[in-house]
Amino acid sequence: MLLPLPDSPFELATWKQATVQFNYHISVEKNHYSVPYEYIKQKVDVRITRQMLEVFYNHTRICSHPRIYGRIGQYSTVESHMPADHQAYRAWDAQRFLSWAQKIGPNAVVTVKYMLTSFKVEQQAYRSCMGLLKLADKYSVTRLEAACKTALSYTPRPSLKSVKNILTTGQDKLPNDVSPPDSKHSASFGFTHGAAYYGRKTT
């Protein structure tokens, strides 16, 4: 007369509320779990057991993840939760972007390494890295490496926007002895005139 026992033992669960961040993840106990991007900015209910984490919106389960243990700050990301433009870069990964940058030059490598670590979710950096790749196609590999070098002379945290601006304004073509911009003397493109411009002699 007794019903069969369930396949898995009963697990105690705790419930929490979380808000889906702009990176389509929620933070639970200092680790991060992806949610379908359509729920960005929405409040969701989270059911937590020893093995699983389930996410509910209006009492409907929208996703689940195996529970993350170990060091804090880890991410569990499901590809289908990403916007379409993020999914487009899944064929690439950090190592592939770095291998590509190594063919450009050491300054491109440093720039890509910074971009890959500048986002909470690595995949979010792929768009910037792909933008660099397209700049190489448009302006040439040589100019891109020079632009990355110029960007790094201005800041240790180069962005795609800054590298693109350098290429657009031609700052990568400037002589090596041209000083980077300062607060007192700057041209419209963000560089100072050399000594020859003012008629001074150089040694």
C-alpha positions as CSV (number, residue, x, y, z in Angstrom):
1,M,0.0,0.0,0.0
2,L,3.0,2.3,0.5
3,L,4.1,4.5,-2.4
4,P,7.6,4.0,-3.7
5,L,10.3,6.2,-2.3
6,P,11.4,9.2,-4.5
7,D,14.4,8.7,-6.6
8,S,16.3,11.5,-4.7
9,P,16.1,12.3,-1.0
10,F,14.3,15.4,0.2
11,E,16.5,18.4,0.4
12,L,15.9,21.5,2.5
13,A,15.7,24.7,0.5
14,T,16.2,28.3,1.2
15,W,14.6,31.2,-0.7
16,K,16.1,34.5,-1.6
17,Q,15.3,37.4,-3.9
18,A,17.7,38.8,-6.4
19,T,17.7,41.4,-9.2
20,V,19.0,40.4,-12.7
21,Q,21.9,42.7,-13.5
22,F,22.8,44.2,-16.8
23,N,25.2,41.4,-17.4
24,Y,22.2,39.0,-17.2
25,H,23.5,37.4,-14.0
26,I,22.3,37.3,-10.5
27,S,24.6,37.3,-7.4
28,V,23.9,34.6,-4.8
29,E,26.3,34.1,-1.9
30,K,29.0,36.0,-3.8
31,N,28.9,33.8,-6.9
32,H,27.1,34.6,-10.1
33,Y,24.5,32.7,-12.2
34,S,23.1,33.6,-15.6
35,V,19.4,34.3,-16.3
36,P,17.8,34.7,-19.7
37,Y,18.7,38.2,-20.7
38,E,15.1,39.2,-21.3
39,Y,14.8,39.4,-17.5
40,I,17.5,42.1,-17.0
41,K,16.4,44.5,-14.2
42,Q,13.7,42.2,-13.0
43,K,13.4,40.8,-9.5
44,V,13.4,37.0,-9.3
45,D,13.0,34.4,-6.6
46,V,15.8,32.0,-6.0
47,R,15.5,28.5,-4.5
48,I,18.7,27.2,-3.2
49,T,19.5,23.6,-2.2
50,R,22.8,21.9,-1.4
51,Q,23.2,20.9,-5.1
52,M,21.0,23.2,-7.2
53,L,20.0,26.8,-7.6
54,E,16.7,27.5,-9.3
55,V,15.4,30.9,-10.5
56,F,11.7,31.7,-10.6
57,Y,9.9,34.7,-12.1
58,N,6.2,35.1,-11.2
59,H,6.2,31.6,-9.7
60,T,7.5,30.1,-13.0
61,R,10.9,28.5,-13.1
62,I,13.0,30.2,-15.8
63,C,16.4,28.5,-15.3
64,S,18.5,26.4,-12.9
65,H,22.2,25.9,-12.2
66,P,24.3,23.4,-10.3
67,R,25.4,25.1,-7.1
68,I,28.8,26.7,-7.2
69,Y,31.3,25.9,-4.4
70,G,34.9,26.9,-3.7
71,R,36.3,30.4,-4.3
72,I,34.0,33.3,-4.4
73,G,33.4,35.4,-7.5
74,Q,32.8,32.5,-9.9
75,Y,30.4,32.6,-12.8
76,S,28.0,30.0,-14.2
77,T,26.9,31.1,-17.6
78,V,24.5,29.3,-20.0
79,E,25.0,30.3,-23.7
80,S,21.3,30.4,-24.4
81,H,20.9,33.1,-21.7
82,M,23.1,35.5,-23.7
83,P,21.9,38.2,-26.1
84,A,22.4,37.2,-29.8
85,D,25.4,39.4,-30.3
86,H,27.2,37.8,-27.3
87,Q,26.4,34.3,-28.7
88,A,28.0,35.3,-32.0
89,Y,31.4,35.4,-30.3
90,R,31.2,31.9,-28.7
91,A,33.3,30.4,-31.5
92,W,36.1,32.6,-30.0
93,D,37.6,32.3,-26.6
94,A,40.3,34.2,-24.7
95,Q,43.1,31.9,-25.9
96,R,42.0,32.4,-29.6
97,F,42.0,36.2,-29.2
98,L,45.4,36.1,-27.5
99,S,46.8,33.9,-30.3
100,W,45.5,36.4,-32.8
101,A,47.0,39.3,-30.9
102,Q,50.4,37.6,-30.8
103,K,50.4,37.8,-34.6
104,I,49.8,41.5,-34.5
105,G,52.5,42.4,-31.9
106,P,53.3,42.7,-28.2
107,N,51.3,45.9,-27.7
108,A,48.2,44.3,-29.2
109,V,48.7,41.4,-26.7
110,V,48.8,43.7,-23.7
111,T,45.7,45.5,-25.0
112,V,43.7,42.3,-25.5
113,K,44.8,40.9,-22.1
114,Y,43.5,44.1,-20.4
115,M,40.2,43.9,-22.3
116,L,39.7,40.2,-21.3
117,T,40.0,41.1,-17.6
118,S,38.0,44.4,-17.7
119,F,34.6,42.8,-17.6
120,K,33.0,40.7,-14.9
121,V,32.0,38.1,-17.5
122,E,34.8,37.3,-19.9
123,Q,32.4,36.8,-22.9
124,Q,31.4,40.5,-22.5
125,A,35.0,41.4,-23.5
126,Y,34.8,39.5,-26.8
127,R,32.9,42.3,-28.5
128,S,35.8,44.7,-27.9
129,C,38.3,42.1,-28.9
130,M,36.4,41.4,-32.1
131,G,36.3,45.2,-32.7
132,L,40.1,45.2,-32.6
133,L,40.2,42.4,-35.2
134,K,38.0,44.5,-37.5
135,L,40.3,47.5,-37.0
136,A,43.2,45.4,-38.3
137,D,41.2,44.6,-41.4
138,K,40.4,48.2,-42.0
139,Y,43.6,50.0,-41.1
140,S,46.3,47.2,-41.4
141,V,48.1,45.1,-38.8
142,T,51.0,47.5,-38.6
143,R,48.9,50.5,-37.8
144,L,46.8,48.6,-35.3
145,E,50.0,47.6,-33.4
146,A,51.2,51.2,-33.5
147,A,47.8,52.4,-32.2
148,C,47.9,50.0,-29.3
149,K,51.4,51.2,-28.5
150,T,50.2,54.8,-28.5
151,A,47.1,54.0,-26.4
152,L,49.3,52.2,-23.8
153,S,51.6,55.3,-23.6
154,Y,48.5,57.3,-22.5
155,T,46.9,54.8,-20.1
156,P,47.5,51.2,-18.8
157,R,43.8,50.6,-19.4
158,P,43.3,51.0,-23.1
159,S,39.8,50.6,-24.6
160,L,38.5,49.8,-28.1
161,K,37.3,53.4,-28.3
162,S,40.7,54.9,-27.5
163,V,42.5,52.7,-30.1
164,K,39.9,53.5,-32.7
165,N,40.2,57.2,-32.0
166,I,44.0,57.0,-32.4
167,L,43.6,55.3,-35.8
168,T,40.9,57.7,-36.9
169,T,43.0,60.8,-36.1
170,G,46.2,59.3,-37.3
171,Q,48.1,59.6,-34.0
172,D,49.6,56.2,-34.7
173,K,51.6,57.8,-37.6
174,L,53.2,60.4,-35.4
175,P,57.0,60.3,-34.9
176,N,58.1,58.5,-31.8
177,D,59.6,61.7,-30.2
178,V,56.2,63.4,-30.1
179,S,55.1,63.7,-26.5
180,P,51.7,62.4,-25.3
181,P,49.1,65.0,-24.4
182,D,49.4,66.9,-21.1
183,S,47.1,69.3,-19.3
184,K,48.9,72.5,-20.6
185,H,49.5,71.9,-24.3
186,S,47.3,69.7,-26.4
187,A,46.1,69.9,-30.0
188,S,42.6,69.0,-31.1
189,F,43.8,65.4,-31.7
190,G,45.3,65.0,-28.3
191,F,49.0,65.4,-29.1
192,T,51.5,68.3,-28.7
193,H,53.6,69.9,-31.4
194,G,57.3,69.0,-31.5
195,A,60.1,71.4,-31.0
196,A,60.6,72.0,-34.8
197,Y,57.1,73.4,-34.9
198,Y,58.1,76.4,-32.8
199,G,61.4,76.9,-34.7
200,R,63.6,75.6,-31.9
201,K,66.7,73.7,-32.7
202,T,67.0,70.1,-31.6
203,T,70.2,68.2,-30.9
